[in-house]
Amino acid sequence: AIAAPAIAQTNPEVKWRMASSFPKSLDTIYGGGEFVAKRVAELTDGKFQIRVFAAGEIVPGLQVMDAVQAGTVECGATVSYYYVGKDPTFAFEAAMPFGLNARQNNAWLYHGGGLPLLREFYKKYNVINFPAGNTGVQMGGWFRKEIKSLKDMQGLKMRIAGIAGRVMAKIGVVPQQLAGGDIYPSLEKGTIDAAEWVGPYDDEKLGFHKVAKYYYYPGFWEGGPTISQYCNLDQFNKLPKHYQSAFEAACAEANLDMQAKYDVLNIDAIKRLVGQGAQLRAYPKDVMIAAQDAAFELYDEIAKENPGFAAILANWKKFREDIHLWWRVAEFNYDSFVLSNPVGGKKKK
Amino acid sequence: AIAAPAIAQTNPEVKWRMASSFPKSLDTIYGGGEFVAKRVAELTDGKFQIRVFAAGEIVPGLQVMDAVQAGTVECGATVSYYYVGKDPTFAFEAAMPFGLNARQNNAWLYHGGGLPLLREFYKKYNVINFPAGNTGVQMGGWFRKEIKSLKDMQGLKMRIAGIAGRVMAKIGVVPQQLAGGDIYPSLEKGTIDAAEWVGPYDDEKLGFHKVAKYYYYPGFWEGGPTISQYCNLDQFNKLPKHYQSAFEAACAEANLDMQAKYDVLNIDAIKRLVGQGAQLRAYPKDVMIAAQDAAFELYDEIAKENPGFAAILANWKKFREDIHLWWRVAEFNYDSFVLSNPVGGKKKK
C-alpha cells in the first residue's frame, strides 16, 4: 500500500471583530478583551487577528450578546448578567447575589459542572461562552448618608440593576437603572441616594467619593463576577481546531490575569480614596442577613416559573454548600489568622 | 523599490521532554504537567510535542531543576521550595510560611513585581520559570495525639522539610525528612508523631487517617503554593516566538485549572476522611502565633547573610502588608459572612 500524502498544514488568515461591553477608560475590564486578542495573535503567529471595539463603537455595551448571536461580530467581551432580562439563567455565569467568590466560581465552572450546563443553555442563543476575567468581590457602593441598620435602607434610591436590584427591592430599596455617566450628577444632585459601580480602582475614576462619601462593603451581589467572552457558535465551529484552542487558552489566561491585575490595582486605589475622605463602612449585619434571605427566596420564585433556571440552581446550590463546607476548614482559617494577627504577636503580649 | 519576499512561516517539529517531580498517582499535581503538554500540542497543531515523565523515570523528583539546568530535559514540573538547600530565595515562588494565599500569590507574581524579580534570580540557573498550578492552602498534617497548646508540640517528631521545617524547629518540633512512601509506616510504628503531606484529596490516597487520626489545619507553611514549570533558558530561547507563547499560555491555564480541580476534589475527600474517623482540629492559636513570629525571625536571619533573598523579601513583605490591607475590606468580609451565616438566618430568629 502507498501511504496517503500528508495533508498540508492549514494556517488560514482569519480576521474577527470583538465588541466589548466596556469603555476604554475601564482599562482593566476592557483590557481583558485586548489581552485575548493579543494572545490569540501571538499563538497563531499573527494569522488569527481579532480587532477589539469599545462599547458603542459597533453596538451599545448592553447589546453585545445580541450582536454575537446575530453574527454582526464574531465575538464579544461582556458580563452574563446584562442579559437577565432575556432569561435570569444568564446570572449564574457571572454572579448570583451571595454566590460563589472568584476562586469558587472558577471551580464550579471548570470542574464542578457549571460550564457544561451553561454551554447547553447558551446553545439556544447560538453562542459559546468562555470565562475570561474576574474583578473579585466588588464594593457595596457609595452612599450619601450612613446606613446604621436595615431601617435606613427603606425607600433609599440606589443605582443597582438586574437580579441585585430585585433583591434590593425585596428589602425596601428603590432600585434605579442609570448608565455609568449619569451616576455622578444624580448622586451630586441627590436624585439618587446611593450607587454601586465596581471596586476602588474603577470607582475612583468616576469620582463618586466627592459626592457620596460612605463607601460600603462588600458588594454582596457580586462575590466574584466572571467576565465572559462570547463567540458566535457557527463562527467558532468554522475555526481550525488549533485556533479554537488558542481562543480558549487565551480566555483562561485572561481570567487569571484580570483578577491578578485588579488585586494589585485596588490596593493603591483604596488607599487614595480613603486619603481623599472616603469613609469605609461594612454593611450592617441585619442588612446582609435580610438581603441573603431575599436573594434565595427570589431564586425559588424564579425557579418555579423557569425549569431551566431551576435545574442549574439545584446544581449551583449544592455546589455552594459543599464548597463552603471545605472552605471553612483550611482556606478561611488561614486567611482569618493572617489577616487578624500581625507579625510580632508573641512579642507584644 | 522591490518589496522583500515574505519570509515563509515556520512551524518546525519540536520534541521536548518534561521531567515531573511527582508520581503519576498524584493525578492532580502530576496532571498539571500533562495539561501543559496537551495544550501546547493543541496550540501548535501537533508540531510542538512534550512527553511527560514521572518522578524517577529520568531523574528523582527532587532533582528536576538540576536536570533542566543541565539540559538533560528541556523542561520540568516541580515546586520551587524543593531547592531551598541551594538558596532559600527559591521559596518565594511557591510559598513562604504565613505568606500569600493562592490568589494573592498570583497577584504578586503576575502584576505585583514578583515574577520579574524571580526570573532575574533564575537566570543564574539558566532556567526560566512559569507559574503552572496551585493546591490552595494545604492541610496542617496528621498527628497521632491531639495538640492542645504550643507545649504539646515540644519534642514532637514531625515529617516536614525545608523552610517550614526550620520554622517548626524554632517552636520546639524536631523536623524529619522522609520520602512520601516512608511516611505511613513511620507514623504507624510511632517512629514519628506527625506528618504533613498536601490536602484531603492527596492525603487520602496514602491512608494517613488510619494511623494518625488528628487532622490539623491550616498548613500555615503553604498558604497557596505555586507549582512551577521550569524551562532550560537556552532551549526556550531557541523556540519560535509563537511556541514560546504557547508554552506560557498553557502554563497560565494550568495554574487556574489545577486550583479549580483541587477545590472540587477536596470537597468529597474531606467528607470521606471525616466519615472514616479523621478528627479535624484547628492548630491552637498559640502555636500559630509562635510559628508566625518564628517564620519572620528566620526570614530576617537569612536576609542578613543573603542580599538576593533580602531584596526579594523587602518587596514581598511590603506586598503582603498591602494586599492584606485591601483583603480585610471586601474580600474577607464577604467570605466571612457567607461562611458564618447560612441562608434562612432571618427566619430562624
Boltz contact constraints between the chains, C-beta under 6 A:
constraints:
  - contact:
      token1: [A, 42]
      token2: [B, 245]
      max_distance: 6.0
  - contact:
      token1: [A, 43]
      token2: [B, 43]
      max_distance: 6.0
  - contact:
      token1: [A, 43]
      token2: [B, 242]
      max_distance: 6.0
  - contact:
      token1: [A, 43]
      token2: [B, 245]
      max_distance: 6.0
  - contact:
      token1: [A, 43]
      token2: [B, 246]
      max_distance: 6.0
  - contact:
      token1: [A, 45]
      token2: [B, 242]
      max_distance: 6.0
  - contact:
      token1: [A, 98]
      token2: [B, 338]
      max_distance: 6.0
  - contact:
      token1: [A, 106]
      token2: [B, 260]
      max_distance: 6.0
  - contact:
      token1: [A, 107]
      token2: [B, 260]
      max_distance: 6.0
  - contact:
      token1: [A, 107]
      token2: [B, 263]
      max_distance: 6.0
  - contact:
      token1: [A, 107]
      token2: [B, 264]
      max_distance: 6.0
  - contact:
      token1: [A, 110]
      token2: [B, 260]
      max_distance: 6.0
  - contact:
      token1: [A, 111]
      token2: [B, 260]
      max_distance: 6.0
  - contact:
      token1: [A, 111]
      token2: [B, 261]
      max_distance: 6.0
  - contact:
      token1: [A, 111]
      token2: [B, 264]
      max_distance: 6.0
  - contact:
      token1: [A, 112]
      token2: [B, 264]
      max_distance: 6.0
  - contact:
      token1: [A, 137]
      token2: [B, 330]
      max_distance: 6.0
  - contact:
      token1: [A, 137]
      token2: [B, 331]
      max_distance: 6.0
  - contact:
      token1: [A, 137]
      token2: [B, 334]
      max_distance: 6.0
  - contact:
      token1: [A, 139]
      token2: [B, 330]
      max_distance: 6.0
  - contact:
      token1: [A, 217]
      token2: [B, 329]
      max_distance: 6.0
  - contact:
      token1: [A, 217]
      token2: [B, 330]
      max_distance: 6.0
  - contact:
      token1: [A, 217]
      token2: [B, 333]
      max_distance: 6.0
  - contact:
      token1: [A, 218]
      token2: [B, 330]
      max_distance: 6.0
  - contact:
      token1: [A, 218]
      token2: [B, 333]
      max_distance: 6.0
  - contact:
      token1: [A, 218]
      token2: [B, 334]
      max_distance: 6.0
  - contact:
      token1: [A, 223]
      token2: [B, 334]
      max_distance: 6.0
  - contact:
      token1: [A, 242]
      token2: [B, 43]
      max_distance: 6.0
  - contact:
      token1: [A, 242]
      token2: [B, 45]
      max_distance: 6.0
  - contact:
      token1: [A, 245]
      token2: [B, 42]
      max_distance: 6.0
  - contact:
      token1: [A, 245]
      token2: [B, 43]
      max_distance: 6.0
  - contact:
      token1: [A, 246]
      token2: [B, 43]
      max_distance: 6.0
  - contact:
      token1: [A, 249]
      token2: [B, 249]
      max_distance: 6.0
  - contact:
      token1: [A, 249]
      token2: [B, 253]
      max_distance: 6.0
  - contact:
      token1: [A, 252]
      token2: [B, 253]
      max_distance: 6.0
  - contact:
      token1: [A, 252]
      token2: [B, 256]
      max_distance: 6.0
  - contact:
      token1: [A, 253]
      token2: [B, 249]
      max_distance: 6.0
  - contact:
      token1: [A, 253]
      token2: [B, 252]
      max_distance: 6.0
  - contact:
      token1: [A, 253]
      token2: [B, 253]
      max_distance: 6.0
  - contact:
      token1: [A, 256]
      token2: [B, 252]
      max_distance: 6.0
  - contact:
      token1: [A, 256]
      token2: [B, 256]
      max_distance: 6.0
  - contact:
      token1: [A, 260]
      token2: [B, 106]
      max_distance: 6.0
  - contact:
      token1: [A, 260]
      token2: [B, 107]
      max_distance: 6.0
  - contact:
      token1: [A, 260]
      token2: [B, 110]
      max_distance: 6.0
  - contact:
      token1: [A, 260]
      token2: [B, 111]
      max_distance: 6.0
  - contact:
      token1: [A, 261]
      token2: [B, 111]
      max_distance: 6.0
  - contact:
      token1: [A, 263]
      token2: [B, 107]
      max_distance: 6.0
  - contact:
      token1: [A, 264]
      token2: [B, 107]
      max_distance: 6.0
  - contact:
      token1: [A, 264]
      token2: [B, 111]
      max_distance: 6.0
  - contact:
      token1: [A, 264]
      token2: [B, 112]
      max_distance: 6.0
  - contact:
      token1: [A, 266]
      token2: [B, 326]
      max_distance: 6.0
  - contact:
      token1: [A, 267]
      token2: [B, 322]
      max_distance: 6.0
  - contact:
      token1: [A, 267]
      token2: [B, 326]
      max_distance: 6.0
  - contact:
      token1: [A, 270]
      token2: [B, 326]
      max_distance: 6.0
  - contact:
      token1: [A, 282]
      token2: [B, 333]
      max_distance: 6.0
  - contact:
      token1: [A, 288]
      token2: [B, 337]
      max_distance: 6.0
  - contact:
      token1: [A, 289]
      token2: [B, 345]
      max_distance: 6.0
  - contact:
      token1: [A, 289]
      token2: [B, 346]
      max_distance: 6.0
  - contact:
      token1: [A, 290]
      token2: [B, 346]
      max_distance: 6.0
  - contact:
      token1: [A, 292]
      token2: [B, 343]
      max_distance: 6.0
  - contact:
      token1: [A, 293]
      token2: [B, 346]
      max_distance: 6.0
  - contact:
      token1: [A, 296]
      token2: [B, 343]
      max_distance: 6.0
  - contact:
      token1: [A, 322]
      token2: [B, 267]
      max_distance: 6.0
  - contact:
      token1: [A, 324]
      token2: [B, 339]
      max_distance: 6.0
  - contact:
      token1: [A, 326]
      token2: [B, 266]
      max_distance: 6.0
  - contact:
      token1: [A, 326]
      token2: [B, 267]
      max_distance: 6.0
  - contact:
      token1: [A, 326]
      token2: [B, 270]
      max_distance: 6.0
  - contact:
      token1: [A, 328]
      token2: [B, 339]
      max_distance: 6.0
  - contact:
      token1: [A, 329]
      token2: [B, 217]
      max_distance: 6.0
  - contact:
      token1: [A, 330]
      token2: [B, 137]
      max_distance: 6.0
  - contact:
      token1: [A, 330]
      token2: [B, 139]
      max_distance: 6.0
  - contact:
      token1: [A, 330]
      token2: [B, 217]
      max_distance: 6.0
  - contact:
      token1: [A, 330]
      token2: [B, 218]
      max_distance: 6.0
  - contact:
      token1: [A, 331]
      token2: [B, 137]
      max_distance: 6.0
  - contact:
      token1: [A, 332]
      token2: [B, 339]
      max_distance: 6.0
  - contact:
      token1: [A, 333]
      token2: [B, 217]
      max_distance: 6.0
  - contact:
      token1: [A, 333]
      token2: [B, 218]
      max_distance: 6.0
  - contact:
      token1: [A, 333]
      token2: [B, 282]
      max_distance: 6.0
  - contact:
      token1: [A, 334]
      token2: [B, 137]
      max_distance: 6.0
  - contact:
      token1: [A, 334]
      token2: [B, 218]
      max_distance: 6.0
  - contact:
      token1: [A, 334]
      token2: [B, 223]
      max_distance: 6.0
  - contact:
      token1: [A, 337]
      token2: [B, 288]
      max_distance: 6.0
  - contact:
      token1: [A, 338]
      token2: [B, 98]
      max_distance: 6.0
  - contact:
      token1: [A, 339]
      token2: [B, 324]
      max_distance: 6.0
  - contact:
      token1: [A, 339]
      token2: [B, 328]
      max_distance: 6.0
  - contact:
      token1: [A, 339]
      token2: [B, 332]
      max_distance: 6.0
  - contact:
      token1: [A, 343]
      token2: [B, 292]
      max_distance: 6.0
  - contact:
      token1: [A, 343]
      token2: [B, 296]
      max_distance: 6.0
  - contact:
      token1: [A, 345]
      token2: [B, 289]
      max_distance: 6.0
  - contact:
      token1: [A, 346]
      token2: [B, 289]
      max_distance: 6.0
  - contact:
      token1: [A, 346]
      token2: [B, 290]
      max_distance: 6.0
  - contact:
      token1: [A, 346]
      token2: [B, 293]
      max_distance: 6.0
